[in-house]
């Protein structure tokens, strides 16, 4: 059994319209959401063996905010392929994770984050997959249990969402 957790970066700033998309930082609301999601991750006891993260500024800052309350203490692999990736590219990247890794955190961007969660998870009685398909807001997190022994064996609609965190659902 593998567990993939997908975290969408927190809210970024559009204050400086001249800045390149790759270099956009988080805004105040985004920094607060990243810290709050990190606290929720800590409270729920979420643990990872590896982190795969886009090199974009807003992703790096999201990880910094998360780690203020939930130190990850695992290798963080900056993966340029995550920035602007399609779901197929993310699946190719996930297939490169060593099989001894049981739990991975992927930190990236929409729409690929939302689509990846929807692609890997089956419909469920609690409506978690449908909720993700309707909206996967900034700083949202979804953890999927995947009934495979190898990351290379991921199959569409084979997993089950076991954690879903939306910042708007959390108390301040």
Secondary structure, DSSP 8 states (H G I E B T S, - for coil): -EEEEEEE---B--S-TTS-GGG--B-HHHHHHHHHHHHHHHHTT---SEEEE--SHHHHHHHHHHHHHS---SEEEE-GGGTT--HHHHHHHHTTS-TT--EEEEEE-TTHHHHHHHHHB---TT-HHHHHHH---TT-EEEEEE--SSGGG--TT-BEEEEEE-GGGS--
